[in-house]
Amino acid sequence: MTTLSIGKPQMRTRPLWGWTLNDGLVVARRNLIQTVRVPELLFFSLVQPVIFVLLFAYVFGGAIPIPGDDGADAYRQYLMPGIFGQTVAFAAASSTVGLAEDLHKGIIDRFRALPMSPPAVLLGRTFADAARQILVLVVLSITGYIVGWRIDNGILNAIWAYALLLLFAYTVAWVGAWVGLYMPNPETANTAGLVWLFPLTFLSNCFVPINSLPGVLQTFAAWNPISALVLSCRELFGNPTGIQPDYWPLHNPELYTLLSCTTLIAIFATLSVRRYTRATSR
């Protein structure tokens, strides 16, 4: 009599990084489709930065001088890279609220039931939130052109400036994801996602030259990664930069932007994945 031996079923395996990347793109596609299906969210995400452009260009522009440039439209040229920097920084708020909503509505529990890589949820969320900024930057660039902003340093430098902006958007999205994983509900996440962004963007060179700030705030603003990002964009776009204080990040803005983005992604991606694993293992 022959005995049949039934072994354990063989599980199909995939490479870790290939699995994570593939699933992350699927989640990112889901989040981008969700944005299209909620046009109100997309509309208001475009309106807010446009309002900032018009407000600062026409209300405050005449009262803020730019050291080293006395042109009539100097502040508008100076302003637009600052608006770009502030806008991409606010990608963090989208990640905070989006993850809190997914946790609150049970979407994350559905993801857990699927044969997918856990970090892919965070990868897809952060990638989608950064990708949304492409449309926002296009609308802002058109608005800036209308109010008098111009690119005066060549198309290749401009492309590099936009690439740095998108890299920074992806970086802060990881920070926002980490914050969102600690929020008990979307309402709290909506406040927590913005409360740290306003001082970070206003204590920088987004809207005023750094040398106009008091000593302690000047030091903070000089080492603020947003200041380096904005200064990099001003140089690459060929816009006025003002007179820079003697701080290393302001003399090496592109390098400091790359270093700070790489460091922040490494830190907050690790922290976010750990927090996500703990939050979904209960």
KEMARVO-947854 format. One line per field, with one value per residue (C-alpha): residue number from 1; residue in three letters; chain; x, y, z. Coordinates in steps of 0.1 Angstrom, whole numbers, plus 5000, padded with zeros to 4 digits. Layout:
BEGIN
resi	(NUM / ...)
resn	(ALA / ...)
chain	(A / ...)
u	(X / ...)
v	(Y / ...)
w	(Z / ...)
***
This chain:
BEGIN
resi	(1 / 2 / 3 / 4 / 5 / 6 / 7 / 8 / 9 / 10 / 11 / 12 / 13 / 14 / 15 / 16 / 17 / 18 / 19 / 20 / 21 / 22 / 23 / 24 / 25 / 26 / 27 / 28 / 29 / 30 / 31 / 32 / 33 / 34 / 35 / 36 / 37 / 38 / 39 / 40 / 41 / 42 / 43 / 44 / 45 / 46 / 47 / 48 / 49 / 50 / 51 / 52 / 53 / 54 / 55 / 56 / 57 / 58 / 59 / 60 / 61 / 62 / 63 / 64 / 65 / 66 / 67 / 68 / 69 / 70 / 71 / 72 / 73 / 74 / 75 / 76 / 77 / 78 / 79 / 80 / 81 / 82 / 83 / 84 / 85 / 86 / 87 / 88 / 89 / 90 / 91 / 92 / 93 / 94 / 95 / 96 / 97 / 98 / 99 / 100 / 101 / 102 / 103 / 104 / 105 / 106 / 107 / 108 / 109 / 110 / 111 / 112 / 113 / 114 / 115 / 116 / 117 / 118 / 119 / 120 / 121 / 122 / 123 / 124 / 125 / 126 / 127 / 128 / 129 / 130 / 131 / 132 / 133 / 134 / 135 / 136 / 137 / 138 / 139 / 140 / 141 / 142 / 143 / 144 / 145 / 146 / 147 / 148 / 149 / 150 / 151 / 152 / 153 / 154 / 155 / 156 / 157 / 158 / 159 / 160 / 161 / 162 / 163 / 164 / 165 / 166 / 167 / 168 / 169 / 170 / 171 / 172 / 173 / 174 / 175 / 176 / 177 / 178 / 179 / 180 / 181 / 182 / 183 / 184 / 185 / 186 / 187 / 188 / 189 / 190 / 191 / 192 / 193 / 194 / 195 / 196 / 197 / 198 / 199 / 200 / 201 / 202 / 203 / 204 / 205 / 206 / 207 / 208 / 209 / 210 / 211 / 212 / 213 / 214 / 215 / 216 / 217 / 218 / 219 / 220 / 221 / 222 / 223 / 224 / 225 / 226 / 227 / 228 / 229 / 230 / 231 / 232 / 233 / 234 / 235 / 236 / 237 / 238 / 239 / 240 / 241 / 242 / 243 / 244 / 245 / 246 / 247 / 248 / 249 / 250 / 251 / 252 / 253 / 254 / 255 / 256 / 257 / 258 / 259 / 260 / 261 / 262 / 263 / 264 / 265 / 266 / 267 / 268 / 269 / 270 / 271 / 272 / 273 / 274 / 275 / 276 / 277 / 278 / 279 / 280 / 281 / 282)
resn	(MET / THR / THR / LEU / SER / ILE / GLY / LYS / PRO / GLN / MET / ARG / THR / ARG / PRO / LEU / TRP / GLY / TRP / THR / LEU / ASN / ASP / GLY / LEU / VAL / VAL / ALA / ARG / ARG / ASN / LEU / ILE / GLN / THR / VAL / ARG / VAL / PRO / GLU / LEU / LEU / PHE / PHE / SER / LEU / VAL / GLN / PRO / VAL / ILE / PHE / VAL / LEU / LEU / PHE / ALA / TYR / VAL / PHE / GLY / GLY / ALA / ILE / PRO / ILE / PRO / GLY / ASP / ASP / GLY / ALA / ASP / ALA / TYR / ARG / GLN / TYR / LEU / MET / PRO / GLY / ILE / PHE / GLY / GLN / THR / VAL / ALA / PHE / ALA / ALA / ALA / SER / SER / THR / VAL / GLY / LEU / ALA / GLU / ASP / LEU / HIS / LYS / GLY / ILE / ILE / ASP / ARG / PHE / ARG / ALA / LEU / PRO / MET / SER / PRO / PRO / ALA / VAL / LEU / LEU / GLY / ARG / THR / PHE / ALA / ASP / ALA / ALA / ARG / GLN / ILE / LEU / VAL / LEU / VAL / VAL / LEU / SER / ILE / THR / GLY / TYR / ILE / VAL / GLY / TRP / ARG / ILE / ASP / ASN / GLY / ILE / LEU / ASN / ALA / ILE / TRP / ALA / TYR / ALA / LEU / LEU / LEU / LEU / PHE / ALA / TYR / THR / VAL / ALA / TRP / VAL / GLY / ALA / TRP / VAL / GLY / LEU / TYR / MET / PRO / ASN / PRO / GLU / THR / ALA / ASN / THR / ALA / GLY / LEU / VAL / TRP / LEU / PHE / PRO / LEU / THR / PHE / LEU / SER / ASN / CYS / PHE / VAL / PRO / ILE / ASN / SER / LEU / PRO / GLY / VAL / LEU / GLN / THR / PHE / ALA / ALA / TRP / ASN / PRO / ILE / SER / ALA / LEU / VAL / LEU / SER / CYS / ARG / GLU / LEU / PHE / GLY / ASN / PRO / THR / GLY / ILE / GLN / PRO / ASP / TYR / TRP / PRO / LEU / HIS / ASN / PRO / GLU / LEU / TYR / THR / LEU / LEU / SER / CYS / THR / THR / LEU / ILE / ALA / ILE / PHE / ALA / THR / LEU / SER / VAL / ARG / ARG / TYR / THR / ARG / ALA / THR / SER / ARG)
chain	(A / A / A / A / A / A / A / A / A / A / A / A / A / A / A / A / A / A / A / A / A / A / A / A / A / A / A / A / A / A / A / A / A / A / A / A / A / A / A / A / A / A / A / A / A / A / A / A / A / A / A / A / A / A / A / A / A / A / A / A / A / A / A / A / A / A / A / A / A / A / A / A / A / A / A / A / A / A / A / A / A / A / A / A / A / A / A / A / A / A / A / A / A / A / A / A / A / A / A / A / A / A / A / A / A / A / A / A / A / A / A / A / A / A / A / A / A / A / A / A / A / A / A / A / A / A / A / A / A / A / A / A / A / A / A / A / A / A / A / A / A / A / A / A / A / A / A / A / A / A / A / A / A / A / A / A / A / A / A / A / A / A / A / A / A / A / A / A / A / A / A / A / A / A / A / A / A / A / A / A / A / A / A / A / A / A / A / A / A / A / A / A / A / A / A / A / A / A / A / A / A / A / A / A / A / A / A / A / A / A / A / A / A / A / A / A / A / A / A / A / A / A / A / A / A / A / A / A / A / A / A / A / A / A / A / A / A / A / A / A / A / A / A / A / A / A / A / A / A / A / A / A / A / A / A / A / A / A / A / A / A / A / A / A / A / A / A / A / A / A / A / A / A / A / A / A / A / A / A / A / A / A)
u	(5000 / 5014 / 5013 / 5009 / 5030 / 5013 / 5038 / 5032 / 5020 / 5048 / 5043 / 5051 / 5077 / 5088 / 5119 / 5115 / 5122 / 5104 / 5074 / 5074 / 5079 / 5052 / 5026 / 5036 / 5028 / 4994 / 4987 / 4999 / 4976 / 4947 / 4954 / 4958 / 4925 / 4909 / 4921 / 4905 / 4872 / 4871 / 4875 / 4868 / 4900 / 4920 / 4904 / 4912 / 4947 / 4953 / 4934 / 4954 / 4988 / 4974 / 4958 / 4992 / 5008 / 4982 / 4982 / 5020 / 5025 / 4999 / 4994 / 5028 / 5051 / 5056 / 5065 / 5093 / 5125 / 5150 / 5187 / 5208 / 5179 / 5158 / 5137 / 5100 / 5092 / 5121 / 5098 / 5076 / 5106 / 5119 / 5085 / 5077 / 5104 / 5093 / 5057 / 5070 / 5089 / 5060 / 5035 / 5056 / 5062 / 5025 / 5025 / 5032 / 4998 / 4982 / 5001 / 4991 / 4954 / 4953 / 4969 / 4948 / 4916 / 4927 / 4934 / 4901 / 4879 / 4895 / 4912 / 4945 / 4928 / 4917 / 4953 / 4965 / 4942 / 4959 / 4991 / 5011 / 5042 / 5034 / 5058 / 5041 / 5012 / 5035 / 5055 / 5024 / 5009 / 5041 / 5047 / 5011 / 5012 / 5044 / 5031 / 5001 / 5025 / 5033 / 4999 / 5001 / 5035 / 5022 / 4993 / 5016 / 5041 / 5013 / 5000 / 5036 / 5040 / 5008 / 5020 / 5054 / 5077 / 5101 / 5127 / 5159 / 5186 / 5178 / 5154 / 5178 / 5184 / 5146 / 5140 / 5166 / 5148 / 5115 / 5131 / 5145 / 5110 / 5094 / 5122 / 5114 / 5077 / 5085 / 5107 / 5082 / 5055 / 5074 / 5074 / 5037 / 5031 / 5050 / 5028 / 4996 / 5003 / 5001 / 4968 / 4936 / 4913 / 4913 / 4902 / 4932 / 4954 / 4941 / 4955 / 4987 / 4995 / 4997 / 5008 / 5045 / 5045 / 5036 / 5065 / 5088 / 5079 / 5076 / 5109 / 5127 / 5136 / 5103 / 5088 / 5115 / 5153 / 5170 / 5192 / 5160 / 5153 / 5167 / 5199 / 5185 / 5157 / 5183 / 5204 / 5174 / 5162 / 5197 / 5198 / 5161 / 5161 / 5133 / 5156 / 5182 / 5155 / 5141 / 5175 / 5185 / 5154 / 5160 / 5196 / 5184 / 5155 / 5178 / 5156 / 5169 / 5184 / 5191 / 5222 / 5230 / 5244 / 5275 / 5261 / 5273 / 5238 / 5233 / 5266 / 5259 / 5221 / 5218 / 5241 / 5225 / 5190 / 5201 / 5218 / 5189 / 5163 / 5184 / 5188 / 5151 / 5139 / 5162 / 5151 / 5113 / 5109 / 5124 / 5103 / 5071 / 5075 / 5082 / 5052 / 5030 / 5041 / 5032 / 4999 / 4987 / 4999 / 4973)
v	(5000 / 5033 / 5062 / 5096 / 5123 / 5157 / 5184 / 5220 / 5242 / 5263 / 5300 / 5322 / 5347 / 5380 / 5400 / 5424 / 5456 / 5446 / 5436 / 5468 / 5490 / 5473 / 5474 / 5510 / 5521 / 5504 / 5522 / 5555 / 5550 / 5544 / 5576 / 5597 / 5583 / 5592 / 5628 / 5630 / 5616 / 5644 / 5675 / 5698 / 5686 / 5693 / 5727 / 5740 / 5726 / 5748 / 5779 / 5783 / 5789 / 5811 / 5833 / 5835 / 5847 / 5874 / 5885 / 5889 / 5902 / 5930 / 5937 / 5933 / 5934 / 5972 / 5972 / 5946 / 5957 / 5932 / 5941 / 5944 / 5948 / 5979 / 5969 / 5976 / 5939 / 5926 / 5913 / 5894 / 5877 / 5870 / 5858 / 5830 / 5805 / 5812 / 5803 / 5772 / 5762 / 5768 / 5749 / 5718 / 5718 / 5716 / 5682 / 5669 / 5679 / 5658 / 5627 / 5634 / 5637 / 5610 / 5583 / 5593 / 5590 / 5556 / 5544 / 5558 / 5544 / 5509 / 5511 / 5501 / 5470 / 5460 / 5465 / 5442 / 5414 / 5416 / 5398 / 5430 / 5445 / 5466 / 5495 / 5498 / 5516 / 5544 / 5544 / 5548 / 5575 / 5596 / 5592 / 5602 / 5632 / 5644 / 5637 / 5659 / 5688 / 5686 / 5700 / 5726 / 5738 / 5741 / 5763 / 5783 / 5789 / 5802 / 5824 / 5837 / 5845 / 5865 / 5886 / 5892 / 5863 / 5850 / 5822 / 5839 / 5812 / 5786 / 5757 / 5731 / 5750 / 5754 / 5717 / 5710 / 5736 / 5718 / 5685 / 5698 / 5710 / 5676 / 5659 / 5682 / 5674 / 5637 / 5643 / 5662 / 5637 / 5611 / 5635 / 5640 / 5602 / 5597 / 5624 / 5610 / 5575 / 5589 / 5608 / 5594 / 5609 / 5630 / 5661 / 5661 / 5652 / 5683 / 5705 / 5686 / 5684 / 5722 / 5735 / 5728 / 5739 / 5775 / 5784 / 5763 / 5782 / 5817 / 5814 / 5811 / 5832 / 5823 / 5858 / 5881 / 5882 / 5863 / 5893 / 5912 / 5887 / 5890 / 5872 / 5839 / 5836 / 5844 / 5814 / 5792 / 5804 / 5800 / 5763 / 5757 / 5733 / 5753 / 5783 / 5763 / 5749 / 5784 / 5799 / 5771 / 5778 / 5815 / 5809 / 5783 / 5804 / 5834 / 5854 / 5879 / 5863 / 5893 / 5895 / 5863 / 5861 / 5841 / 5806 / 5774 / 5763 / 5796 / 5794 / 5758 / 5757 / 5729 / 5706 / 5713 / 5706 / 5672 / 5663 / 5674 / 5656 / 5624 / 5625 / 5633 / 5605 / 5580 / 5590 / 5594 / 5565 / 5542 / 5557 / 5556 / 5520 / 5510 / 5529 / 5515 / 5479 / 5485 / 5502 / 5474 / 5445 / 5450)
w	(5000 / 4990 / 5014 / 4998 / 5014 / 5014 / 5021 / 5031 / 5003 / 4988 / 4993 / 4964 / 4974 / 4959 / 4965 / 4995 / 4977 / 4945 / 4965 / 4985 / 4955 / 4934 / 4962 / 4971 / 4935 / 4937 / 4970 / 4955 / 4925 / 4949 / 4967 / 4935 / 4922 / 4955 / 4950 / 4915 / 4930 / 4956 / 4935 / 4964 / 4981 / 4949 / 4944 / 4979 / 4978 / 4946 / 4959 / 4991 / 4976 / 4949 / 4977 / 4993 / 4961 / 4955 / 4992 / 4995 / 4960 / 4961 / 4998 / 5014 / 4984 / 4984 / 5021 / 5021 / 5005 / 4991 / 5000 / 4969 / 4945 / 4942 / 4912 / 4912 / 4909 / 4930 / 4958 / 4934 / 4919 / 4955 / 4967 / 4943 / 4953 / 4989 / 4980 / 4962 / 4993 / 5017 / 4994 / 4991 / 5029 / 5034 / 5017 / 5052 / 5063 / 5036 / 5048 / 5084 / 5078 / 5051 / 5073 / 5103 / 5082 / 5068 / 5104 / 5117 / 5088 / 5089 / 5055 / 5071 / 5086 / 5050 / 5038 / 5066 / 5053 / 5019 / 5010 / 5007 / 5021 / 5052 / 5043 / 5010 / 5026 / 5038 / 5006 / 4985 / 5007 / 5008 / 4970 / 4962 / 4984 / 4968 / 4933 / 4939 / 4942 / 4905 / 4896 / 4924 / 4912 / 4876 / 4888 / 4910 / 4882 / 4860 / 4888 / 4893 / 4857 / 4857 / 4887 / 4871 / 4881 / 4855 / 4851 / 4841 / 4845 / 4818 / 4816 / 4829 / 4861 / 4864 / 4861 / 4888 / 4910 / 4905 / 4912 / 4946 / 4954 / 4948 / 4967 / 4997 / 4993 / 4995 / 5026 / 5046 / 5036 / 5057 / 5086 / 5082 / 5080 / 5113 / 5130 / 5115 / 5129 / 5164 / 5159 / 5175 / 5148 / 5117 / 5135 / 5158 / 5128 / 5109 / 5136 / 5144 / 5107 / 5104 / 5139 / 5133 / 5096 / 5101 / 5124 / 5102 / 5070 / 5085 / 5104 / 5071 / 5041 / 5024 / 5027 / 5042 / 5040 / 5069 / 5078 / 5088 / 5116 / 5152 / 5161 / 5175 / 5149 / 5122 / 5133 / 5133 / 5099 / 5084 / 5094 / 5085 / 5056 / 5040 / 5038 / 5019 / 4996 / 4988 / 4983 / 4960 / 4939 / 4938 / 4925 / 4900 / 4887 / 4885 / 4910 / 4936 / 4967 / 4990 / 5010 / 5028 / 5064 / 5069 / 5076 / 5059 / 5046 / 5029 / 5011 / 5000 / 4997 / 4972 / 4990 / 5024 / 5008 / 4995 / 5028 / 5050 / 5027 / 5028 / 5065 / 5073 / 5049 / 5066 / 5101 / 5096 / 5071 / 5098 / 5126 / 5105 / 5095 / 5131 / 5144 / 5116 / 5124 / 5161 / 5154 / 5130 / 5151 / 5178)
***
